[in-house]
Structures are given as C-alpha cells and as structure tokens.
Amino acid sequence: MLELYQAEGCPYSEKARQKLSDLGVSYTIHNPRTHEGETLNEQTHDELLALGGEDQIPFLVDHRREETTYESDDIVEYLDEHYS
C-alpha cells in the first residue's frame, strides 16, 4: 500500500500525485498540513513525524517495500523504478 502525505496547493505534492495518477497506482492521500505549514490534522501530522521524522511534504510511504521517500523528484524516480 502506498500513502502520500501532501498538501493541496503545493506544486511538489502535485508532481507526486500526478506521477501516481499517470502510473494508475492506488494510494491513500493524507493532508496533515497546509503548504505554508499550518497543521490541519494533528493525527496525520503526528503520523508524518513518526514515520519520517521530518515535517516535510510530499512524503511517500510504501508499506509493501518498507520504503519512505521525501522530495517530489525522488518520489517520481522511486515510482518510475518500482511501479512503471
């Protein structure tokens, strides 16, 4: 299962979402905070910090492969490598 921690209006999050859509992969999306940093959901924000250790989005969690990835370019590269 893939999970994407992201923010609406964030161009980096959009890049990751677009790649996931282009590949037709199923994923769960979480909106822990705004692009500007305002926390929207304490629970998902805490999950983001617990899973990755950083308050940074986008953040991809691949539970099947037990991998996590920050940075939209790195996420796109990871998805190309493992899901294309």
URLIN-V202956 format. One record per backbone hydrogen bond with DSSP energy under -1.0 kcal/mol. NH is the residue of the N-H (numbers start at 1). CO is the residue of the C=O. E is the energy in kcal/mol with one decimal. If there is no record, write none. Layout:
BEGIN
((NH/CO/E) (NH/CO/E))
END
This chain:
BEGIN
((3/61/-2.3) (4/28/-3.0) (5/59/-2.9) (6/30/-2.8) (10/7/-1.5) (14/10/-2.3) (15/11/-1.7) (16/12/-1.7) (17/13/-2.8) (18/14/-2.8) (19/15/-1.8) (20/16/-2.2) (21/17/-2.5) (22/18/-3.0) (23/19/-2.1) (25/20/-1.9) (28/2/-2.4) (30/4/-2.8) (34/38/-2.4) (37/34/-1.2) (40/32/-2.4) (41/32/-1.7) (45/41/-2.3) (46/42/-2.7) (47/43/-2.1) (48/44/-2.4) (49/45/-2.1) (50/46/-2.5) (51/47/-2.9) (52/48/-2.4) (53/49/-1.4) (56/54/-1.4) (59/5/-2.0) (60/69/-3.1) (61/3/-2.8) (62/67/-3.1) (63/1/-2.6) (66/62/-1.0) (67/62/-1.9) (69/60/-2.4) (75/71/-2.5) (76/72/-2.6) (77/73/-2.3) (78/74/-2.6) (79/75/-2.7) (80/76/-2.5) (81/77/-2.3) (82/78/-2.3) (83/79/-2.8))
END
